[in-house]
Amino acid sequence: MSYPHQRAWTWIGAILVAIGLIGCNARSTSPQQASTRPAGSADAADSMLGQPYHIAGISLEVLNKADLQLDWASRLPLGRSKTINQFFYHNGRLFILTQDNLLSAVDPASGTILWTTTLGSAETPCTPPQYYGDNLLFLLGRSFVQVRQSDGQIVFQTEIRYPVSTLAARSEKTLFVGSTNQRFYALRSQDGIPVWQNLCPDMPFGNIVVTTDKVYFVTRDHHLFVSESTYRDLIWKFQAQDAVAGVVVDGGQCLLPSADTVLYCFDPETGAPLWEYLAGGSLIELPVLTADAIYQPVGHTSLVCLERQPQENQQRLRWELKNGYCLLAENGPVSYCMTHDNELTLMSNRTGKTVLSFFVPNLNLFARNNEDAKIFLASRSGTIVVLRPKQIAGKPAAAPAAEPATTETPAVAPDTAAPVSPPAPPANP
């Protein structure tokens, strides 16, 4: 026999349990559920990438103050034991290389995974990418791997006979590598037989630049060597006072950063000195170049922005960002940079002053972008956030966007979470 008050408590308990289950279901989103949610779903954004009105710890209000907006955000299904080792952007495509040497191409406009390729053994360290036309070049130990950017196909692979000490480079018929035996090799691509080789005063290392008829490389004894690419013929050389970081050749300039605090600029054809910039600190990384600027890290203390071709009576130095680390993107008069403290900083290229700076707490990988104005951020665990300026320099203001359709879901690769947009901020926060 049950009493009226017992039946009342039973009904109240049942109602509370039902409410609890509904609440749990509203807050819990599995990866499979997230992948079927339409872009713009508040629950998906909240569960995947942080609290409401934040993306990976970045406040949407702060992004608004920086005149930035979220393009898309997503979390890759890497699994607990896998992490992103390399994160880079080239020829309008975003690339992710995991610790087990899985290379994926991502559409930077939508976040769709376009293809995934295994480069080699998961236990073999992989070098940073080098580029040859529409191809990515890697070295995994002695294995030279060439991947076609458009579809991820490995179009060429060969074993180098010598212990390799440089990054990969090639021309149409020739592979170029430096070796720990202090030799620099030009190898016939079809069989790996040396076309020519040079015995260097010290071990070649770092990147190799190949132009139409020349090859540029550096050695541990601070030398830059420039040779004919088709046969062994030294054209010019230069030795710095301290270690060099590598060489960049672009737009009629050959740039050589050195730990002797000087950024050297030469005529790439003749080796004639064009100018020098005294940075006041060791230059241990290569600069990033845009059409009219050079972004050079100075030790671990600052990032300087230099004019590539200063006008008459114009200083070469645009600005210096203390504790600056790297360029993220450039949008006309504004440069977006990251500091060693994980602060995304906006620098004015007109005044040389900091416009705004804000902390990015959860994203520690950055793709250096000198092609367009998009900002690519990632965490090693697989979260990717893509930002862009509200107004792109040189382009007319876009018309107000239409409401996103929710009848279709974005195309995504199997088992990957769909890109999500943040929830709209409240009208009166």
C-alpha positions as CSV (number, residue, x, y, z in Angstrom):
1,M,0.0,0.0,0.0
2,S,1.4,3.4,-0.9
3,Y,0.5,6.7,0.6
4,P,-0.3,9.9,-1.3
5,H,2.8,11.7,-0.2
6,Q,5.0,8.7,-1.3
7,R,3.5,8.7,-4.7
8,A,4.1,12.5,-5.0
9,W,7.8,12.0,-4.1
10,T,8.1,9.2,-6.7
11,W,6.7,11.4,-9.4
12,I,9.0,14.3,-8.4
13,G,12.1,12.0,-8.5
14,A,11.2,10.7,-11.9
15,I,10.8,14.3,-13.2
16,L,14.2,15.3,-11.8
17,V,15.9,12.2,-13.4
18,A,14.3,13.0,-16.8
19,I,15.5,16.7,-16.6
20,G,19.0,15.5,-15.6
21,L,19.1,13.2,-18.6
22,I,17.9,15.9,-21.0
23,G,20.5,18.2,-19.6
24,C,23.3,15.7,-20.0
25,N,22.3,15.0,-23.6
26,A,22.2,18.7,-24.4
27,R,25.8,19.2,-23.2
28,S,27.4,15.9,-24.4
29,T,28.5,15.7,-28.1
30,S,30.4,12.7,-29.4
31,P,32.8,13.2,-32.3
32,Q,30.3,11.3,-34.5
33,Q,27.5,13.7,-33.4
34,A,29.7,16.7,-33.9
35,S,30.5,15.7,-37.5
36,T,26.8,15.8,-38.4
37,R,26.0,19.1,-36.8
38,P,25.6,22.1,-39.2
39,A,28.2,24.8,-39.1
40,G,27.2,27.4,-36.5
41,S,26.0,24.9,-34.0
42,A,26.6,26.4,-30.5
43,D,26.7,23.0,-28.8
44,A,29.4,21.8,-31.2
45,A,31.5,24.9,-30.8
46,D,31.2,24.7,-27.0
47,S,32.0,21.0,-26.6
48,M,34.8,21.0,-29.1
49,L,36.7,24.2,-28.6
50,G,35.8,25.9,-25.3
51,Q,33.2,27.8,-23.4
52,P,30.4,29.8,-25.2
53,Y,31.7,33.1,-26.8
54,H,35.3,31.7,-26.8
55,I,37.2,29.7,-29.4
56,A,40.1,27.6,-27.9
57,G,40.3,30.1,-25.1
58,I,40.2,33.2,-27.3
59,S,37.4,35.6,-26.5
60,L,35.2,36.5,-29.4
61,E,35.0,40.0,-28.0
62,V,38.8,40.3,-28.2
63,L,38.7,39.1,-31.8
64,N,36.2,41.8,-32.6
65,K,38.4,44.5,-31.1
66,A,41.2,43.2,-33.3
67,D,38.9,43.4,-36.4
68,L,39.4,39.6,-36.8
69,Q,36.7,37.0,-37.3
70,L,36.6,33.2,-37.1
71,D,36.8,31.5,-40.5
72,W,36.4,28.0,-39.1
73,A,37.6,25.8,-36.3
74,S,37.9,22.0,-36.0
75,R,39.4,19.3,-34.0
76,L,41.2,16.5,-35.9
77,P,40.6,12.9,-34.6
78,L,44.2,12.2,-33.9
79,G,43.6,9.9,-30.9
80,R,45.3,10.2,-27.5
81,S,48.7,9.0,-28.5
82,K,49.2,11.1,-31.6
83,T,50.2,14.7,-31.9
84,I,50.9,17.3,-34.7
85,N,54.6,17.7,-35.3
86,Q,54.6,20.1,-38.2
87,F,51.9,22.7,-39.3
88,F,52.5,24.7,-42.4
89,Y,50.8,26.6,-45.3
90,H,52.0,26.6,-48.9
91,N,50.4,27.5,-52.3
92,G,47.0,28.1,-50.7
93,R,46.8,24.8,-48.9
94,L,47.2,23.9,-45.2
95,F,49.3,20.9,-44.2
96,I,49.5,18.8,-41.0
97,L,52.2,16.2,-40.3
98,T,51.7,14.0,-37.3
99,Q,54.4,12.4,-35.1
100,D,53.9,9.1,-37.0
101,N,54.5,10.7,-40.4
102,L,50.9,11.0,-41.6
103,L,50.7,14.0,-43.9
104,S,47.3,15.6,-44.4
105,A,46.2,18.4,-46.7
106,V,43.4,20.7,-45.5
107,D,41.3,23.1,-47.5
108,P,42.0,26.4,-45.8
109,A,38.6,27.8,-46.8
110,S,36.4,25.0,-45.2
111,G,38.6,22.8,-43.0
112,T,37.9,19.8,-45.2
113,I,40.6,17.1,-45.2
114,L,41.5,16.7,-48.8
115,W,43.9,13.8,-48.6
116,T,46.2,11.9,-46.2
117,T,49.4,10.1,-47.1
118,T,51.9,8.1,-45.1
119,L,55.4,9.3,-45.8
120,G,57.3,6.5,-44.2
121,S,58.0,4.6,-41.0
122,A,56.5,6.2,-37.9
123,E,59.8,5.8,-36.1
124,T,61.9,7.8,-38.6
125,P,62.3,11.6,-38.0
126,C,61.1,13.7,-40.9
127,T,62.6,17.0,-42.0
128,P,60.6,20.2,-42.6
129,P,59.2,20.4,-46.1
130,Q,61.0,22.0,-49.0
131,Y,59.2,22.9,-52.3
132,Y,59.5,22.1,-55.9
133,G,56.7,23.3,-58.1
134,D,53.5,21.6,-57.0
135,N,55.5,19.2,-54.9
136,L,56.6,18.8,-51.3
137,L,60.0,17.4,-50.6
138,F,60.9,15.5,-47.4
139,L,63.8,13.4,-46.1
140,L,63.1,10.6,-43.7
141,G,66.6,9.3,-42.7
142,R,68.1,8.7,-46.2
143,S,64.7,8.3,-47.9
144,F,64.0,11.2,-50.3
145,V,60.2,11.5,-50.7
146,Q,58.4,13.8,-53.1
147,V,54.6,14.3,-52.6
148,R,52.3,15.9,-55.2
149,Q,50.5,18.7,-53.4
150,S,47.3,18.4,-55.5
151,D,46.4,14.8,-54.6
152,G,48.9,13.6,-52.0
153,Q,50.5,11.0,-54.3
154,I,54.1,10.0,-53.7
155,V,55.4,10.6,-57.2
156,F,59.1,10.0,-56.5
157,Q,61.0,8.1,-53.8
158,T,64.6,7.0,-53.6
159,E,67.2,6.0,-51.0
160,I,70.2,8.3,-50.8
161,R,73.5,6.3,-50.5
162,Y,75.2,8.8,-48.2
163,P,74.3,10.0,-44.7
164,V,72.4,13.2,-45.2
165,S,73.0,16.4,-43.3
166,T,70.7,18.9,-45.2
167,L,67.1,19.3,-46.2
168,A,65.9,18.0,-49.6
169,A,66.1,19.9,-52.9
170,R,65.9,19.1,-56.5
171,S,65.7,20.3,-60.1
172,E,64.0,18.5,-63.0
173,K,66.7,15.8,-63.3
174,T,68.9,16.3,-60.3
175,L,68.6,15.8,-56.5
176,F,70.8,17.9,-54.2
177,V,71.9,16.9,-50.7
178,G,74.7,17.6,-48.3
179,S,76.3,14.8,-46.3
180,T,78.0,14.3,-43.0
181,N,81.1,13.3,-44.9
182,Q,81.5,17.0,-45.8
183,R,80.5,16.5,-49.4
184,F,77.8,18.3,-51.3
185,Y,76.2,16.0,-54.0
186,A,74.3,16.6,-57.2
187,L,72.7,13.2,-57.9
188,R,71.0,12.0,-61.0
189,S,67.4,11.4,-60.0
190,Q,66.9,8.3,-62.0
191,D,69.6,6.2,-60.3
192,G,71.2,8.3,-57.6
193,I,74.6,8.4,-59.3
194,P,76.6,11.6,-58.6
195,V,76.6,14.1,-61.5
196,W,79.1,16.1,-59.5
197,Q,80.2,16.5,-55.9
198,N,82.2,19.1,-53.9
199,L,84.3,18.4,-50.9
200,C,83.5,21.3,-48.5
201,P,85.7,22.7,-45.7
202,D,83.0,21.7,-43.2
203,M,79.7,19.8,-43.2
204,P,76.8,21.2,-45.3
205,F,73.6,21.7,-43.4
206,G,70.2,23.4,-43.4
207,N,68.2,24.3,-46.5
208,I,69.3,24.3,-50.1
209,V,68.0,26.8,-52.7
210,V,67.9,25.8,-56.4
211,T,67.2,28.4,-59.1
212,T,67.2,28.0,-62.8
213,D,70.9,27.6,-63.1
214,K,72.4,27.9,-59.5
215,V,72.3,26.1,-56.2
216,Y,72.9,27.8,-52.9
217,F,73.9,26.0,-49.6
218,V,75.7,26.8,-46.3
219,T,78.2,24.9,-44.2
220,R,79.1,24.7,-40.5
221,D,82.1,26.9,-40.9
222,H,79.9,29.9,-41.7
223,H,80.2,29.7,-45.5
224,L,77.7,30.3,-48.2
225,F,78.5,28.6,-51.4
226,V,76.9,29.3,-54.8
227,S,77.6,26.8,-57.6
228,E,76.3,26.0,-61.1
229,S,73.5,23.5,-60.8
230,T,74.4,21.4,-63.7
231,Y,78.1,21.0,-63.1
232,R,80.8,21.6,-60.5
233,D,81.7,25.2,-60.9
234,L,81.8,27.7,-58.0
235,I,80.3,31.0,-58.9
236,W,80.8,32.9,-55.6
237,K,81.1,32.3,-51.9
238,F,81.0,34.3,-48.7
239,Q,82.1,33.5,-45.1
240,A,80.4,35.2,-42.1
241,Q,82.0,35.8,-38.8
242,D,79.8,33.3,-36.9
243,A,77.2,30.6,-37.6
244,V,74.7,31.1,-40.4
245,A,71.1,29.9,-40.3
246,G,70.6,29.1,-44.0
247,V,69.9,31.1,-47.1
248,V,66.9,32.7,-48.8
249,V,66.8,33.8,-52.4
250,D,63.9,35.8,-53.7
251,G,63.2,38.8,-55.9
252,G,66.8,39.7,-56.7
253,Q,68.0,39.3,-53.1
254,C,70.1,36.6,-51.5
255,L,69.6,36.9,-47.7
256,L,72.0,35.3,-45.2
257,P,71.2,35.7,-41.5
258,S,74.2,35.1,-39.1
259,A,74.8,34.7,-35.4
260,D,77.4,37.5,-35.9
261,T,74.2,39.8,-35.6
262,V,74.2,40.8,-39.3
263,L,71.6,40.1,-41.9
264,Y,73.6,40.1,-45.2
265,C,71.9,40.8,-48.5
266,F,73.8,40.0,-51.8
267,D,73.1,40.1,-55.5
268,P,72.2,36.4,-56.0
269,E,73.8,36.3,-59.4
270,T,77.2,37.9,-58.7
271,G,77.5,37.9,-54.9
272,A,78.0,41.7,-54.8
273,P,77.0,43.0,-51.4
274,L,73.7,45.1,-51.6
275,W,73.3,46.0,-47.9
276,E,73.7,44.8,-44.3
277,Y,71.4,45.2,-41.3
278,L,73.0,45.1,-37.8
279,A,70.3,43.4,-35.7
280,G,71.9,43.7,-32.3
281,G,71.5,40.0,-31.6
282,S,72.2,36.6,-33.0
283,L,70.2,35.6,-36.1
284,I,69.6,31.9,-35.8
285,E,66.5,31.5,-37.9
286,L,65.6,32.2,-41.5
287,P,63.5,35.3,-42.3
288,V,60.0,35.2,-43.8
289,L,59.6,37.4,-46.9
290,T,56.6,39.1,-48.3
291,A,56.4,41.4,-51.4
292,D,57.9,44.4,-49.6
293,A,59.0,43.3,-46.1
294,I,61.4,41.0,-44.4
295,Y,60.4,39.5,-41.0
296,Q,63.6,38.4,-39.2
297,P,63.6,36.8,-35.7
298,V,66.5,38.2,-33.5
299,G,67.6,35.4,-31.1
300,H,64.9,34.8,-28.6
301,T,64.4,38.4,-27.9
302,S,62.5,40.2,-30.7
303,L,61.1,40.2,-34.3
304,V,62.1,42.9,-36.7
305,C,60.3,44.0,-39.8
306,L,62.5,45.5,-42.5
307,E,61.7,47.3,-45.8
308,R,63.0,45.2,-48.7
309,Q,63.4,48.3,-50.9
310,P,63.2,51.4,-48.8
311,Q,62.5,54.7,-50.5
312,E,64.9,57.6,-50.5
313,N,65.3,58.9,-46.9
314,Q,63.3,55.9,-45.5
315,Q,64.8,53.8,-42.8
316,R,65.1,50.1,-43.5
317,L,63.6,49.2,-40.0
318,R,59.8,49.4,-39.9
319,W,59.4,48.2,-36.4
320,E,60.8,45.8,-33.7
321,L,58.5,43.7,-31.6
322,K,60.1,42.8,-28.3
323,N,59.8,39.1,-27.5
324,G,58.4,38.6,-31.0
325,Y,58.6,35.1,-32.4
326,C,57.2,34.9,-36.0
327,L,55.0,36.4,-38.6
328,L,51.5,34.8,-38.8
329,A,50.1,36.9,-41.7
330,E,50.2,40.3,-43.3
331,N,47.2,42.5,-44.3
332,G,48.3,45.7,-45.9
333,P,49.2,48.1,-43.1
334,V,48.9,45.5,-40.3
335,S,51.1,42.6,-39.5
336,Y,49.9,39.7,-37.3
337,C,52.7,38.3,-35.2
338,M,53.1,35.8,-32.4
339,T,55.4,36.3,-29.4
340,H,57.3,33.9,-27.2
341,D,54.6,34.4,-24.6
342,N,51.9,33.2,-27.0
343,E,50.4,36.6,-27.5
344,L,48.9,37.4,-30.9
345,T,50.1,40.9,-31.6
346,L,49.0,43.4,-34.3
347,M,51.7,45.7,-35.5
348,S,51.1,48.8,-37.6
349,N,53.4,49.0,-40.7
350,R,52.7,52.7,-40.9
351,T,53.5,53.9,-37.4
352,G,55.6,51.0,-36.2
353,K,53.5,50.7,-33.0
354,T,51.6,47.9,-31.4
355,V,47.9,48.1,-32.3
356,L,46.6,45.3,-30.0
357,S,47.9,42.2,-28.3
358,F,46.1,39.3,-26.7
359,F,46.9,36.0,-25.1
360,V,46.3,32.8,-27.0
361,P,46.2,30.2,-24.3
362,N,45.7,26.8,-25.9
363,L,47.3,27.0,-29.4
364,N,51.1,26.6,-29.7
365,L,51.6,25.8,-33.4
366,F,51.5,28.6,-36.0
367,A,51.7,28.4,-39.8
368,R,53.8,31.2,-41.2
369,N,51.7,32.7,-44.0
370,N,53.2,35.1,-46.5
371,E,50.6,34.4,-49.2
372,D,47.4,35.9,-47.9
373,A,45.9,37.4,-44.8
374,K,44.6,34.2,-43.0
375,I,45.9,33.3,-39.6
376,F,46.4,29.6,-38.9
377,L,46.7,28.4,-35.3
378,A,46.8,24.9,-33.9
379,S,47.4,22.8,-30.8
380,R,49.5,19.6,-30.9
381,S,46.5,17.6,-29.8
382,G,44.7,18.5,-33.1
383,T,42.6,21.7,-32.6
384,I,42.8,24.0,-35.5
385,V,41.6,27.6,-35.5
386,V,41.6,29.8,-38.7
387,L,41.1,33.6,-38.3
388,R,40.9,36.3,-41.0
389,P,40.6,40.1,-41.0
390,K,37.1,41.5,-41.4
391,Q,38.4,43.6,-44.2
392,I,41.1,42.4,-46.6
393,A,43.5,45.2,-47.7
394,G,42.9,46.1,-51.3
395,K,39.5,44.4,-51.5
396,P,36.1,46.1,-51.3
397,A,34.1,45.5,-48.2
398,A,32.0,42.3,-48.5
399,A,28.2,42.5,-48.5
400,P,26.5,41.1,-45.3
401,A,26.6,37.4,-45.3
402,A,23.4,35.5,-45.7
403,E,22.1,33.2,-42.9
404,P,24.0,29.9,-43.2
405,A,21.9,27.0,-44.5
406,T,21.3,24.2,-42.0
407,T,19.8,21.7,-44.3
408,E,23.2,20.3,-45.4
409,T,26.3,19.6,-43.5
410,P,29.8,20.6,-44.8
411,A,31.7,17.9,-46.6
412,V,34.4,16.5,-44.3
413,A,36.7,13.6,-44.4
414,P,35.5,10.4,-42.8
415,D,35.7,10.4,-38.9
416,T,36.7,14.1,-38.8
417,A,34.8,16.7,-36.9
418,A,33.1,19.3,-39.2
419,P,34.4,22.9,-39.0
420,V,32.3,24.9,-36.6
421,S,31.5,28.5,-36.2
422,P,31.2,30.2,-32.8
423,P,27.8,31.1,-31.2
424,A,26.8,34.7,-31.8
425,P,27.6,36.9,-28.8
426,P,24.6,38.2,-26.9
427,A,23.2,41.5,-27.9
428,N,23.8,43.1,-24.5
429,P,26.7,41.2,-22.9
